[in-house]
Amino acid sequence: MDQVVQIVGALLIRAQRSLLTPSSRVYLALNLVGSGVVSVIAAGQMQYGFLMLEGVWAVVSAMGLLK
């Protein structure tokens, strides 16, 4: 089941790139949700490199939404 959630999170991140502009609030929200979900799963599986990568994307998206 974790693999399915990871794939869905990754697809959310990827799909938004072709449909929305990077400064769109919807784009940033989807990026935050997608990277957040994948981060939680990576933490549970102790995949720290992947956790750091996705965690940074989540933080960047959150900062964009706060602007």
PDBQT receptor file of N, H, CA, C and O in Angstrom, charges set to zero:
ATOM      1  N   MET A   1       0.816  -1.198   0.000  1.00  0.00    +0.000 N 
ATOM      2  CA  MET A   1       0.000   0.000   0.000  1.00  0.00    +0.000 C 
ATOM      3  C   MET A   1       0.861   1.263   0.000  1.00  0.00    +0.000 C 
ATOM      4  O   MET A   1       0.497   2.265  -0.616  1.00  0.00    +0.000 OA
ATOM      5  N   ASP A   2       2.006   1.214   0.694  1.00  0.00    +0.000 N 
ATOM      6  H   ASP A   2       2.302   0.400   1.194  1.00  0.00    +0.000 HD
ATOM      7  CA  ASP A   2       2.897   2.371   0.707  1.00  0.00    +0.000 C 
ATOM      8  C   ASP A   2       3.337   2.754  -0.703  1.00  0.00    +0.000 C 
ATOM      9  O   ASP A   2       3.435   3.936  -1.034  1.00  0.00    +0.000 OA
ATOM     10  N   GLN A   3       3.600   1.752  -1.521  1.00  0.00    +0.000 N 
ATOM     11  H   GLN A   3       3.521   0.792  -1.252  1.00  0.00    +0.000 HD
ATOM     12  CA  GLN A   3       4.036   2.020  -2.889  1.00  0.00    +0.000 C 
ATOM     13  C   GLN A   3       2.964   2.761  -3.677  1.00  0.00    +0.000 C 
ATOM     14  O   GLN A   3       3.275   3.661  -4.456  1.00  0.00    +0.000 OA
ATOM     15  N   VAL A   4       1.714   2.390  -3.478  1.00  0.00    +0.000 N 
ATOM     16  H   VAL A   4       1.462   1.659  -2.845  1.00  0.00    +0.000 HD
ATOM     17  CA  VAL A   4       0.604   3.048  -4.179  1.00  0.00    +0.000 C 
ATOM     18  C   VAL A   4       0.529   4.515  -3.765  1.00  0.00    +0.000 C 
ATOM     19  O   VAL A   4       0.367   5.394  -4.612  1.00  0.00    +0.000 OA
ATOM     20  N   VAL A   5       0.645   4.776  -2.481  1.00  0.00    +0.000 N 
ATOM     21  H   VAL A   5       0.776   4.062  -1.793  1.00  0.00    +0.000 HD
ATOM     22  CA  VAL A   5       0.589   6.154  -1.986  1.00  0.00    +0.000 C 
ATOM     23  C   VAL A   5       1.771   6.959  -2.524  1.00  0.00    +0.000 C 
ATOM     24  O   VAL A   5       1.611   8.120  -2.899  1.00  0.00    +0.000 OA
ATOM     25  N   GLN A   6       2.941   6.357  -2.562  1.00  0.00    +0.000 N 
ATOM     26  H   GLN A   6       3.071   5.414  -2.257  1.00  0.00    +0.000 HD
ATOM     27  CA  GLN A   6       4.109   7.042  -3.110  1.00  0.00    +0.000 C 
ATOM     28  C   GLN A   6       3.894   7.389  -4.580  1.00  0.00    +0.000 C 
ATOM     29  O   GLN A   6       4.213   8.497  -5.012  1.00  0.00    +0.000 OA
ATOM     30  N   ILE A   7       3.364   6.460  -5.332  1.00  0.00    +0.000 N 
ATOM     31  H   ILE A   7       3.105   5.560  -4.980  1.00  0.00    +0.000 HD
ATOM     32  CA  ILE A   7       3.127   6.698  -6.755  1.00  0.00    +0.000 C 
ATOM     33  C   ILE A   7       2.100   7.795  -6.958  1.00  0.00    +0.000 C 
ATOM     34  O   ILE A   7       2.286   8.665  -7.810  1.00  0.00    +0.000 OA
ATOM     35  N   VAL A   8       1.019   7.769  -6.189  1.00  0.00    +0.000 N 
ATOM     36  H   VAL A   8       0.868   7.063  -5.497  1.00  0.00    +0.000 HD
ATOM     37  CA  VAL A   8      -0.007   8.804  -6.306  1.00  0.00    +0.000 C 
ATOM     38  C   VAL A   8       0.578  10.166  -5.940  1.00  0.00    +0.000 C 
ATOM     39  O   VAL A   8       0.310  11.152  -6.626  1.00  0.00    +0.000 OA
ATOM     40  N   GLY A   9       1.369  10.236  -4.876  1.00  0.00    +0.000 N 
ATOM     41  H   GLY A   9       1.587   9.434  -4.319  1.00  0.00    +0.000 HD
ATOM     42  CA  GLY A   9       2.016  11.496  -4.497  1.00  0.00    +0.000 C 
ATOM     43  C   GLY A   9       2.939  12.010  -5.593  1.00  0.00    +0.000 C 
ATOM     44  O   GLY A   9       2.931  13.198  -5.915  1.00  0.00    +0.000 OA
ATOM     45  N   ALA A  10       3.730  11.116  -6.159  1.00  0.00    +0.000 N 
ATOM     46  H   ALA A  10       3.737  10.151  -5.897  1.00  0.00    +0.000 HD
ATOM     47  CA  ALA A  10       4.634  11.507  -7.239  1.00  0.00    +0.000 C 
ATOM     48  C   ALA A  10       3.858  11.957  -8.476  1.00  0.00    +0.000 C 
ATOM     49  O   ALA A  10       4.261  12.907  -9.148  1.00  0.00    +0.000 OA
ATOM     50  N   LEU A  11       2.758  11.286  -8.779  1.00  0.00    +0.000 N 
ATOM     51  H   LEU A  11       2.432  10.514  -8.233  1.00  0.00    +0.000 HD
ATOM     52  CA  LEU A  11       1.942  11.685  -9.928  1.00  0.00    +0.000 C 
ATOM     53  C   LEU A  11       1.298  13.053  -9.713  1.00  0.00    +0.000 C 
ATOM     54  O   LEU A  11       1.186  13.836 -10.656  1.00  0.00    +0.000 OA
ATOM     55  N   LEU A  12       0.879  13.346  -8.498  1.00  0.00    +0.000 N 
ATOM     56  H   LEU A  12       0.970  12.710  -7.731  1.00  0.00    +0.000 HD
ATOM     57  CA  LEU A  12       0.339  14.675  -8.197  1.00  0.00    +0.000 C 
ATOM     58  C   LEU A  12       1.376  15.751  -8.478  1.00  0.00    +0.000 C 
ATOM     59  O   LEU A  12       1.073  16.787  -9.071  1.00  0.00    +0.000 OA
ATOM     60  N   ILE A  13       2.594  15.492  -8.046  1.00  0.00    +0.000 N 
ATOM     61  H   ILE A  13       2.840  14.651  -7.565  1.00  0.00    +0.000 HD
ATOM     62  CA  ILE A  13       3.665  16.456  -8.263  1.00  0.00    +0.000 C 
ATOM     63  C   ILE A  13       3.943  16.616  -9.752  1.00  0.00    +0.000 C 
ATOM     64  O   ILE A  13       4.080  17.736 -10.243  1.00  0.00    +0.000 OA
ATOM     65  N   ARG A  14       4.027  15.512 -10.461  1.00  0.00    +0.000 N 
ATOM     66  H   ARG A  14       3.916  14.602 -10.061  1.00  0.00    +0.000 HD
ATOM     67  CA  ARG A  14       4.361  15.544 -11.881  1.00  0.00    +0.000 C 
ATOM     68  C   ARG A  14       3.237  16.139 -12.734  1.00  0.00    +0.000 C 
ATOM     69  O   ARG A  14       3.504  16.931 -13.638  1.00  0.00    +0.000 OA
ATOM     70  N   ALA A  15       1.995  15.769 -12.460  1.00  0.00    +0.000 N 
ATOM     71  H   ALA A  15       1.778  15.125 -11.726  1.00  0.00    +0.000 HD
ATOM     72  CA  ALA A  15       0.856  16.221 -13.268  1.00  0.00    +0.000 C 
ATOM     73  C   ALA A  15       0.694  17.732 -13.198  1.00  0.00    +0.000 C 
ATOM     74  O   ALA A  15       0.340  18.366 -14.192  1.00  0.00    +0.000 OA
ATOM     75  N   GLN A  16       0.944  18.299 -12.053  1.00  0.00    +0.000 N 
ATOM     76  H   GLN A  16       1.232  17.783 -11.246  1.00  0.00    +0.000 HD
ATOM     77  CA  GLN A  16       0.742  19.723 -11.905  1.00  0.00    +0.000 C 
ATOM     78  C   GLN A  16       1.708  20.535 -12.754  1.00  0.00    +0.000 C 
ATOM     79  O   GLN A  16       1.384  21.652 -13.158  1.00  0.00    +0.000 OA
ATOM     80  N   ARG A  17       2.869  20.003 -13.027  1.00  0.00    +0.000 N 
ATOM     81  H   ARG A  17       3.132  19.095 -12.699  1.00  0.00    +0.000 HD
ATOM     82  CA  ARG A  17       3.873  20.745 -13.803  1.00  0.00    +0.000 C 
ATOM     83  C   ARG A  17       3.408  21.034 -15.218  1.00  0.00    +0.000 C 
ATOM     84  O   ARG A  17       3.783  22.058 -15.789  1.00  0.00    +0.000 OA
ATOM     85  N   SER A  18       2.605  20.162 -15.794  1.00  0.00    +0.000 N 
ATOM     86  H   SER A  18       2.301  19.330 -15.330  1.00  0.00    +0.000 HD
ATOM     87  CA  SER A  18       2.160  20.379 -17.163  1.00  0.00    +0.000 C 
ATOM     88  C   SER A  18       0.833  21.131 -17.230  1.00  0.00    +0.000 C 
ATOM     89  O   SER A  18       0.457  21.612 -18.298  1.00  0.00    +0.000 OA
ATOM     90  N   LEU A  19       0.124  21.239 -16.118  1.00  0.00    +0.000 N 
ATOM     91  H   LEU A  19       0.430  20.848 -15.250  1.00  0.00    +0.000 HD
ATOM     92  CA  LEU A  19      -1.201  21.861 -16.126  1.00  0.00    +0.000 C 
ATOM     93  C   LEU A  19      -1.251  23.246 -15.502  1.00  0.00    +0.000 C 
ATOM     94  O   LEU A  19      -2.144  24.030 -15.824  1.00  0.00    +0.000 OA
ATOM     95  N   LEU A  20      -0.326  23.563 -14.628  1.00  0.00    +0.000 N 
ATOM     96  H   LEU A  20       0.399  22.926 -14.366  1.00  0.00    +0.000 HD
ATOM     97  CA  LEU A  20      -0.389  24.807 -13.864  1.00  0.00    +0.000 C 
ATOM     98  C   LEU A  20       0.935  25.554 -13.933  1.00  0.00    +0.000 C 
ATOM     99  O   LEU A  20       1.977  24.973 -14.232  1.00  0.00    +0.000 OA
ATOM    100  N   THR A  21       0.877  26.850 -13.652  1.00  0.00    +0.000 N 
ATOM    101  H   THR A  21       0.030  27.322 -13.409  1.00  0.00    +0.000 HD
ATOM    102  CA  THR A  21       2.114  27.620 -13.581  1.00  0.00    +0.000 C 
ATOM    103  C   THR A  21       2.730  27.445 -12.190  1.00  0.00    +0.000 C 
ATOM    104  O   THR A  21       1.999  27.274 -11.215  1.00  0.00    +0.000 OA
ATOM    105  N   PRO A  22       4.039  27.485 -12.087  1.00  0.00    +0.000 N 
ATOM    106  CA  PRO A  22       4.697  27.261 -10.800  1.00  0.00    +0.000 C 
ATOM    107  C   PRO A  22       4.329  28.273  -9.713  1.00  0.00    +0.000 C 
ATOM    108  O   PRO A  22       4.499  27.980  -8.530  1.00  0.00    +0.000 OA
ATOM    109  N   SER A  23       3.839  29.430 -10.077  1.00  0.00    +0.000 N 
ATOM    110  H   SER A  23       3.701  29.668 -11.038  1.00  0.00    +0.000 HD
ATOM    111  CA  SER A  23       3.474  30.424  -9.064  1.00  0.00    +0.000 C 
ATOM    112  C   SER A  23       2.009  30.314  -8.635  1.00  0.00    +0.000 C 
ATOM    113  O   SER A  23       1.568  31.051  -7.753  1.00  0.00    +0.000 OA
ATOM    114  N   SER A  24       1.257  29.404  -9.247  1.00  0.00    +0.000 N 
ATOM    115  H   SER A  24       1.616  28.806  -9.964  1.00  0.00    +0.000 HD
ATOM    116  CA  SER A  24      -0.150  29.209  -8.912  1.00  0.00    +0.000 C 
ATOM    117  C   SER A  24      -0.297  28.632  -7.507  1.00  0.00    +0.000 C 
ATOM    118  O   SER A  24       0.468  27.756  -7.106  1.00  0.00    +0.000 OA
ATOM    119  N   ARG A  25      -1.285  29.128  -6.764  1.00  0.00    +0.000 N 
ATOM    120  H   ARG A  25      -1.906  29.840  -7.091  1.00  0.00    +0.000 HD
ATOM    121  CA  ARG A  25      -1.529  28.615  -5.413  1.00  0.00    +0.000 C 
ATOM    122  C   ARG A  25      -1.950  27.148  -5.461  1.00  0.00    +0.000 C 
ATOM    123  O   ARG A  25      -1.599  26.378  -4.567  1.00  0.00    +0.000 OA
ATOM    124  N   VAL A  26      -2.694  26.754  -6.486  1.00  0.00    +0.000 N 
ATOM    125  H   VAL A  26      -2.980  27.380  -7.212  1.00  0.00    +0.000 HD
ATOM    126  CA  VAL A  26      -3.095  25.353  -6.629  1.00  0.00    +0.000 C 
ATOM    127  C   VAL A  26      -1.857  24.490  -6.863  1.00  0.00    +0.000 C 
ATOM    128  O   VAL A  26      -1.733  23.413  -6.279  1.00  0.00    +0.000 OA
ATOM    129  N   TYR A  27      -0.957  24.949  -7.699  1.00  0.00    +0.000 N 
ATOM    130  H   TYR A  27      -1.058  25.823  -8.173  1.00  0.00    +0.000 HD
ATOM    131  CA  TYR A  27       0.302  24.237  -7.969  1.00  0.00    +0.000 C 
ATOM    132  C   TYR A  27       1.078  24.026  -6.668  1.00  0.00    +0.000 C 
ATOM    133  O   TYR A  27       1.519  22.919  -6.361  1.00  0.00    +0.000 OA
ATOM    134  N   LEU A  28       1.230  25.113  -5.916  1.00  0.00    +0.000 N 
ATOM    135  H   LEU A  28       0.872  26.013  -6.165  1.00  0.00    +0.000 HD
ATOM    136  CA  LEU A  28       1.994  25.038  -4.668  1.00  0.00    +0.000 C 
ATOM    137  C   LEU A  28       1.306  24.136  -3.648  1.00  0.00    +0.000 C 
ATOM    138  O   LEU A  28       1.974  23.391  -2.932  1.00  0.00    +0.000 OA
ATOM    139  N   ALA A  29      -0.022  24.195  -3.576  1.00  0.00    +0.000 N 
ATOM    140  H   ALA A  29      -0.566  24.800  -4.158  1.00  0.00    +0.000 HD
ATOM    141  CA  ALA A  29      -0.760  23.345  -2.637  1.00  0.00    +0.000 C 
ATOM    142  C   ALA A  29      -0.626  21.875  -3.008  1.00  0.00    +0.000 C 
ATOM    143  O   ALA A  29      -0.396  21.035  -2.138  1.00  0.00    +0.000 OA
ATOM    144  N   LEU A  30      -0.767  21.558  -4.285  1.00  0.00    +0.000 N 
ATOM    145  H   LEU A  30      -0.954  22.240  -4.992  1.00  0.00    +0.000 HD
ATOM    146  CA  LEU A  30      -0.603  20.170  -4.723  1.00  0.00    +0.000 C 
ATOM    147  C   LEU A  30       0.814  19.682  -4.469  1.00  0.00    +0.000 C 
ATOM    148  O   LEU A  30       1.023  18.537  -4.066  1.00  0.00    +0.000 OA
ATOM    149  N   ASN A  31       1.783  20.552  -4.705  1.00  0.00    +0.000 N 
ATOM    150  H   ASN A  31       1.613  21.481  -5.033  1.00  0.00    +0.000 HD
ATOM    151  CA  ASN A  31       3.178  20.183  -4.461  1.00  0.00    +0.000 C 
ATOM    152  C   ASN A  31       3.410  19.923  -2.975  1.00  0.00    +0.000 C 
ATOM    153  O   ASN A  31       4.112  18.982  -2.605  1.00  0.00    +0.000 OA
ATOM    154  N   LEU A  32       2.819  20.757  -2.133  1.00  0.00    +0.000 N 
ATOM    155  H   LEU A  32       2.248  21.521  -2.434  1.00  0.00    +0.000 HD
ATOM    156  CA  LEU A  32       2.953  20.584  -0.691  1.00  0.00    +0.000 C 
ATOM    157  C   LEU A  32       2.325  19.269  -0.231  1.00  0.00    +0.000 C 
ATOM    158  O   LEU A  32       2.927  18.532   0.549  1.00  0.00    +0.000 OA
ATOM    159  N   VAL A  33       1.127  18.978  -0.710  1.00  0.00    +0.000 N 
ATOM    160  H   VAL A  33       0.638  19.577  -1.344  1.00  0.00    +0.000 HD
ATOM    161  CA  VAL A  33       0.440  17.744  -0.318  1.00  0.00    +0.000 C 
ATOM    162  C   VAL A  33       1.199  16.517  -0.844  1.00  0.00    +0.000 C 
ATOM    163  O   VAL A  33       1.450  15.567  -0.103  1.00  0.00    +0.000 OA
ATOM    164  N   GLY A  34       1.555  16.554  -2.123  1.00  0.00    +0.000 N 
ATOM    165  H   GLY A  34       1.350  17.326  -2.725  1.00  0.00    +0.000 HD
ATOM    166  CA  GLY A  34       2.260  15.416  -2.726  1.00  0.00    +0.000 C 
ATOM    167  C   GLY A  34       3.599  15.139  -2.063  1.00  0.00    +0.000 C 
ATOM    168  O   GLY A  34       3.908  13.995  -1.729  1.00  0.00    +0.000 OA
ATOM    169  N   SER A  35       4.395  16.190  -1.872  1.00  0.00    +0.000 N 
ATOM    170  H   SER A  35       4.144  17.119  -2.143  1.00  0.00    +0.000 HD
ATOM    171  CA  SER A  35       5.707  15.980  -1.254  1.00  0.00    +0.000 C 
ATOM    172  C   SER A  35       5.568  15.655   0.230  1.00  0.00    +0.000 C 
ATOM    173  O   SER A  35       6.391  14.923   0.781  1.00  0.00    +0.000 OA
ATOM    174  N   GLY A  36       4.545  16.186   0.879  1.00  0.00    +0.000 N 
ATOM    175  H   GLY A  36       3.877  16.781   0.432  1.00  0.00    +0.000 HD
ATOM    176  CA  GLY A  36       4.307  15.859   2.286  1.00  0.00    +0.000 C 
ATOM    177  C   GLY A  36       3.968  14.399   2.480  1.00  0.00    +0.000 C 
ATOM    178  O   GLY A  36       4.487  13.750   3.388  1.00  0.00    +0.000 OA
ATOM    179  N   VAL A  37       3.096  13.877   1.626  1.00  0.00    +0.000 N 
ATOM    180  H   VAL A  37       2.674  14.404   0.888  1.00  0.00    +0.000 HD
ATOM    181  CA  VAL A  37       2.710  12.461   1.711  1.00  0.00    +0.000 C 
ATOM    182  C   VAL A  37       3.921  11.558   1.484  1.00  0.00    +0.000 C 
ATOM    183  O   VAL A  37       4.158  10.608   2.230  1.00  0.00    +0.000 OA
ATOM    184  N   VAL A  38       4.669  11.873   0.451  1.00  0.00    +0.000 N 
ATOM    185  H   VAL A  38       4.477  12.645  -0.155  1.00  0.00    +0.000 HD
ATOM    186  CA  VAL A  38       5.844  11.048   0.146  1.00  0.00    +0.000 C 
ATOM    187  C   VAL A  38       6.890  11.164   1.262  1.00  0.00    +0.000 C 
ATOM    188  O   VAL A  38       7.583  10.193   1.563  1.00  0.00    +0.000 OA
ATOM    189  N   SER A  39       7.003  12.338   1.869  1.00  0.00    +0.000 N 
ATOM    190  H   SER A  39       6.440  13.127   1.624  1.00  0.00    +0.000 HD
ATOM    191  CA  SER A  39       7.941  12.526   2.984  1.00  0.00    +0.000 C 
ATOM    192  C   SER A  39       7.583  11.651   4.177  1.00  0.00    +0.000 C 
ATOM    193  O   SER A  39       8.459  11.037   4.786  1.00  0.00    +0.000 OA
ATOM    194  N   VAL A  40       6.310  11.595   4.509  1.00  0.00    +0.000 N 
ATOM    195  H   VAL A  40       5.598  12.093   4.014  1.00  0.00    +0.000 HD
ATOM    196  CA  VAL A  40       5.866  10.784   5.643  1.00  0.00    +0.000 C 
ATOM    197  C   VAL A  40       6.179   9.310   5.394  1.00  0.00    +0.000 C 
ATOM    198  O   VAL A  40       6.653   8.613   6.291  1.00  0.00    +0.000 OA
ATOM    199  N   ILE A  41       5.921   8.848   4.202  1.00  0.00    +0.000 N 
ATOM    200  H   ILE A  41       5.536   9.414   3.473  1.00  0.00    +0.000 HD
ATOM    201  CA  ILE A  41       6.204   7.452   3.874  1.00  0.00    +0.000 C 
ATOM    202  C   ILE A  41       7.708   7.189   3.906  1.00  0.00    +0.000 C 
ATOM    203  O   ILE A  41       8.147   6.158   4.415  1.00  0.00    +0.000 OA
ATOM    204  N   ALA A  42       8.499   8.119   3.361  1.00  0.00    +0.000 N 
ATOM    205  H   ALA A  42       8.141   8.957   2.947  1.00  0.00    +0.000 HD
ATOM    206  CA  ALA A  42       9.956   7.957   3.374  1.00  0.00    +0.000 C 
ATOM    207  C   ALA A  42      10.474   7.907   4.803  1.00  0.00    +0.000 C 
ATOM    208  O   ALA A  42      11.387   7.137   5.102  1.00  0.00    +0.000 OA
ATOM    209  N   ALA A  43       9.907   8.713   5.687  1.00  0.00    +0.000 N 
ATOM    210  H   ALA A  43       9.166   9.339   5.444  1.00  0.00    +0.000 HD
ATOM    211  CA  ALA A  43      10.330   8.695   7.092  1.00  0.00    +0.000 C 
ATOM    212  C   ALA A  43       9.993   7.350   7.729  1.00  0.00    +0.000 C 
ATOM    213  O   ALA A  43      10.800   6.798   8.478  1.00  0.00    +0.000 OA
ATOM    214  N   GLY A  44       8.818   6.825   7.440  1.00  0.00    +0.000 N 
ATOM    215  H   GLY A  44       8.162   7.272   6.832  1.00  0.00    +0.000 HD
ATOM    216  CA  GLY A  44       8.412   5.541   7.992  1.00  0.00    +0.000 C 
ATOM    217  C   GLY A  44       9.277   4.386   7.525  1.00  0.00    +0.000 C 
ATOM    218  O   GLY A  44       9.437   3.390   8.231  1.00  0.00    +0.000 OA
ATOM    219  N   GLN A  45       9.833   4.524   6.335  1.00  0.00    +0.000 N 
ATOM    220  H   GLN A  45       9.704   5.333   5.762  1.00  0.00    +0.000 HD
ATOM    221  CA  GLN A  45      10.684   3.477   5.779  1.00  0.00    +0.000 C 
ATOM    222  C   GLN A  45      12.172   3.778   5.985  1.00  0.00    +0.000 C 
ATOM    223  O   GLN A  45      13.034   3.078   5.455  1.00  0.00    +0.000 OA
ATOM    224  N   MET A  46      12.457   4.814   6.751  1.00  0.00    +0.000 N 
ATOM    225  H   MET A  46      11.756   5.383   7.182  1.00  0.00    +0.000 HD
ATOM    226  CA  MET A  46      13.835   5.235   7.056  1.00  0.00    +0.000 C 
ATOM    227  C   MET A  46      14.662   5.482   5.790  1.00  0.00    +0.000 C 
ATOM    228  O   MET A  46      15.835   5.112   5.733  1.00  0.00    +0.000 OA
ATOM    229  N   GLN A  47      14.056   6.102   4.784  1.00  0.00    +0.000 N 
ATOM    230  H   GLN A  47      13.103   6.402   4.831  1.00  0.00    +0.000 HD
ATOM    231  CA  GLN A  47      14.741   6.491   3.557  1.00  0.00    +0.000 C 
ATOM    232  C   GLN A  47      15.099   7.973   3.694  1.00  0.00    +0.000 C 
ATOM    233  O   GLN A  47      14.422   8.836   3.135  1.00  0.00    +0.000 OA
ATOM    234  N   TYR A  48      16.155   8.256   4.434  1.00  0.00    +0.000 N 
ATOM    235  H   TYR A  48      16.705   7.555   4.889  1.00  0.00    +0.000 HD
ATOM    236  CA  TYR A  48      16.458   9.610   4.862  1.00  0.00    +0.000 C 
ATOM    237  C   TYR A  48      16.856  10.548   3.726  1.00  0.00    +0.000 C 
ATOM    238  O   TYR A  48      16.539  11.736   3.780  1.00  0.00    +0.000 OA
ATOM    239  N   GLY A  49      17.527  10.055   2.722  1.00  0.00    +0.000 N 
ATOM    240  H   GLY A  49      17.784   9.090   2.679  1.00  0.00    +0.000 HD
ATOM    241  CA  GLY A  49      17.874  10.894   1.576  1.00  0.00    +0.000 C 
ATOM    242  C   GLY A  49      16.629  11.359   0.839  1.00  0.00    +0.000 C 
ATOM    243  O   GLY A  49      16.502  12.532   0.488  1.00  0.00    +0.000 OA
ATOM    244  N   PHE A  50      15.718  10.433   0.611  1.00  0.00    +0.000 N 
ATOM    245  H   PHE A  50      15.821   9.480   0.896  1.00  0.00    +0.000 HD
ATOM    246  CA  PHE A  50      14.472  10.751  -0.071  1.00  0.00    +0.000 C 
ATOM    247  C   PHE A  50      13.613  11.653   0.808  1.00  0.00    +0.000 C 
ATOM    248  O   PHE A  50      12.950  12.560   0.306  1.00  0.00    +0.000 OA
ATOM    249  N   LEU A  51      13.623  11.412   2.102  1.00  0.00    +0.000 N 
ATOM    250  H   LEU A  51      14.162  10.676   2.510  1.00  0.00    +0.000 HD
ATOM    251  CA  LEU A  51      12.897  12.252   3.050  1.00  0.00    +0.000 C 
ATOM    252  C   LEU A  51      13.408  13.688   2.981  1.00  0.00    +0.000 C 
ATOM    253  O   LEU A  51      12.615  14.629   2.967  1.00  0.00    +0.000 OA
ATOM    254  N   MET A  52      14.713  13.856   2.939  1.00  0.00    +0.000 N 
ATOM    255  H   MET A  52      15.357  13.091   2.951  1.00  0.00    +0.000 HD
ATOM    256  CA  MET A  52      15.274  15.196   2.869  1.00  0.00    +0.000 C 
ATOM    257  C   MET A  52      14.872  15.899   1.572  1.00  0.00    +0.000 C 
ATOM    258  O   MET A  52      14.491  17.069   1.593  1.00  0.00    +0.000 OA
ATOM    259  N   LEU A  53      14.955  15.193   0.453  1.00  0.00    +0.000 N 
ATOM    260  H   LEU A  53      15.265  14.242   0.436  1.00  0.00    +0.000 HD
ATOM    261  CA  LEU A  53      14.582  15.768  -0.839  1.00  0.00    +0.000 C 
ATOM    262  C   LEU A  53      13.125  16.215  -0.838  1.00  0.00    +0.000 C 
ATOM    263  O   LEU A  53      12.830  17.360  -1.180  1.00  0.00    +0.000 OA
ATOM    264  N   GLU A  54      12.231  15.343  -0.465  1.00  0.00    +0.000 N 
ATOM    265  H   GLU A  54      12.471  14.413  -0.188  1.00  0.00    +0.000 HD
ATOM    266  CA  GLU A  54      10.803  15.671  -0.480  1.00  0.00    +0.000 C 
ATOM    267  C   GLU A  54      10.444  16.668   0.613  1.00  0.00    +0.000 C 
ATOM    268  O   GLU A  54       9.553  17.500   0.435  1.00  0.00    +0.000 OA
ATOM    269  N   GLY A  55      11.140  16.582   1.746  1.00  0.00    +0.000 N 
ATOM    270  H   GLY A  55      11.864  15.907   1.890  1.00  0.00    +0.000 HD
ATOM    271  CA  GLY A  55      10.906  17.551   2.816  1.00  0.00    +0.000 C 
ATOM    272  C   GLY A  55      11.249  18.963   2.388  1.00  0.00    +0.000 C 
ATOM    273  O   GLY A  55      10.536  19.910   2.721  1.00  0.00    +0.000 OA
ATOM    274  N   VAL A  56      12.340  19.107   1.650  1.00  0.00    +0.000 N 
ATOM    275  H   VAL A  56      12.919  18.338   1.380  1.00  0.00    +0.000 HD
ATOM    276  CA  VAL A  56      12.725  20.429   1.143  1.00  0.00    +0.000 C 
ATOM    277  C   VAL A  56      11.662  20.944   0.184  1.00  0.00    +0.000 C 
ATOM    278  O   VAL A  56      11.302  22.120   0.243  1.00  0.00    +0.000 OA
ATOM    279  N   TRP A  57      11.152  20.091  -0.695  1.00  0.00    +0.000 N 
ATOM    280  H   TRP A  57      11.444  19.136  -0.743  1.00  0.00    +0.000 HD
ATOM    281  CA  TRP A  57      10.091  20.517  -1.613  1.00  0.00    +0.000 C 
ATOM    282  C   TRP A  57       8.848  20.954  -0.848  1.00  0.00    +0.000 C 
ATOM    283  O   TRP A  57       8.195  21.925  -1.229  1.00  0.00    +0.000 OA
ATOM    284  N   ALA A  58       8.521  20.252   0.214  1.00  0.00    +0.000 N 
ATOM    285  H   ALA A  58       9.051  19.463   0.523  1.00  0.00    +0.000 HD
ATOM    286  CA  ALA A  58       7.356  20.626   1.024  1.00  0.00    +0.000 C 
ATOM    287  C   ALA A  58       7.572  21.999   1.666  1.00  0.00    +0.000 C 
ATOM    288  O   ALA A  58       6.658  22.823   1.685  1.00  0.00    +0.000 OA
ATOM    289  N   VAL A  59       8.753  22.245   2.183  1.00  0.00    +0.000 N 
ATOM    290  H   VAL A  59       9.496  21.575   2.168  1.00  0.00    +0.000 HD
ATOM    291  CA  VAL A  59       9.060  23.533   2.816  1.00  0.00    +0.000 C 
ATOM    292  C   VAL A  59       9.022  24.656   1.784  1.00  0.00    +0.000 C 
ATOM    293  O   VAL A  59       8.449  25.713   2.047  1.00  0.00    +0.000 OA
ATOM    294  N   VAL A  60       9.617  24.444   0.622  1.00  0.00    +0.000 N 
ATOM    295  H   VAL A  60      10.082  23.585   0.408  1.00  0.00    +0.000 HD
ATOM    296  CA  VAL A  60       9.617  25.452  -0.438  1.00  0.00    +0.000 C 
ATOM    297  C   VAL A  60       8.190  25.784  -0.864  1.00  0.00    +0.000 C 
ATOM    298  O   VAL A  60       7.854  26.952  -1.060  1.00  0.00    +0.000 OA
ATOM    299  N   SER A  61       7.358  24.765  -1.006  1.00  0.00    +0.000 N 
ATOM    300  H   SER A  61       7.631  23.817  -0.847  1.00  0.00    +0.000 HD
ATOM    301  CA  SER A  61       5.963  24.979  -1.391  1.00  0.00    +0.000 C 
ATOM    302  C   SER A  61       5.207  25.754  -0.307  1.00  0.00    +0.000 C 
ATOM    303  O   SER A  61       4.435  26.662  -0.611  1.00  0.00    +0.000 OA
ATOM    304  N   ALA A  62       5.431  25.394   0.936  1.00  0.00    +0.000 N 
ATOM    305  H   ALA A  62       6.059  24.656   1.183  1.00  0.00    +0.000 HD
ATOM    306  CA  ALA A  62       4.765  26.082   2.047  1.00  0.00    +0.000 C 
ATOM    307  C   ALA A  62       5.194  27.558   2.086  1.00  0.00    +0.000 C 
ATOM    308  O   ALA A  62       4.361  28.433   2.317  1.00  0.00    +0.000 OA
ATOM    309  N   MET A  63       6.464  27.833   1.867  1.00  0.00    +0.000 N 
ATOM    310  H   MET A  63       7.142  27.122   1.680  1.00  0.00    +0.000 HD
ATOM    311  CA  MET A  63       6.938  29.205   1.853  1.00  0.00    +0.000 C 
ATOM    312  C   MET A  63       6.301  29.993   0.710  1.00  0.00    +0.000 C 
ATOM    313  O   MET A  63       5.955  31.163   0.876  1.00  0.00    +0.000 OA
ATOM    314  N   GLY A  64       6.147  29.348  -0.457  1.00  0.00    +0.000 N 
ATOM    315  H   GLY A  64       6.429  28.397  -0.592  1.00  0.00    +0.000 HD
ATOM    316  CA  GLY A  64       5.494  29.986  -1.585  1.00  0.00    +0.000 C 
ATOM    317  C   GLY A  64       4.033  30.320  -1.297  1.00  0.00    +0.000 C 
ATOM    318  O   GLY A  64       3.533  31.366  -1.711  1.00  0.00    +0.000 OA
ATOM    319  N   LEU A  65       3.358  29.426  -0.587  1.00  0.00    +0.000 N 
ATOM    320  H   LEU A  65       3.765  28.577  -0.250  1.00  0.00    +0.000 HD
ATOM    321  CA  LEU A  65       1.970  29.666  -0.240  1.00  0.00    +0.000 C 
ATOM    322  C   LEU A  65       1.820  30.802   0.781  1.00  0.00    +0.000 C 
ATOM    323  O   LEU A  65       0.815  31.513   0.775  1.00  0.00    +0.000 OA
ATOM    324  N   LEU A  66       2.803  30.971   1.642  1.00  0.00    +0.000 N 
ATOM    325  H   LEU A  66       3.619  30.394   1.647  1.00  0.00    +0.000 HD
ATOM    326  CA  LEU A  66       2.745  32.028   2.648  1.00  0.00    +0.000 C 
ATOM    327  C   LEU A  66       3.020  33.421   2.098  1.00  0.00    +0.000 C 
ATOM    328  O   LEU A  66       2.681  34.417   2.737  1.00  0.00    +0.000 OA
ATOM    329  N   LYS A  67       3.622  33.498   0.937  1.00  0.00    +0.000 N 
ATOM    330  H   LYS A  67       3.897  32.689   0.418  1.00  0.00    +0.000 HD
ATOM    331  CA  LYS A  67       3.947  34.808   0.331  1.00  0.00    +0.000 C 
ATOM    332  C   LYS A  67       2.707  35.532  -0.136  1.00  0.00    +0.000 C 
ATOM    333  O   LYS A  67       2.801  36.639  -0.665  1.00  0.00    +0.000 OA
TER     334      LYS A  67
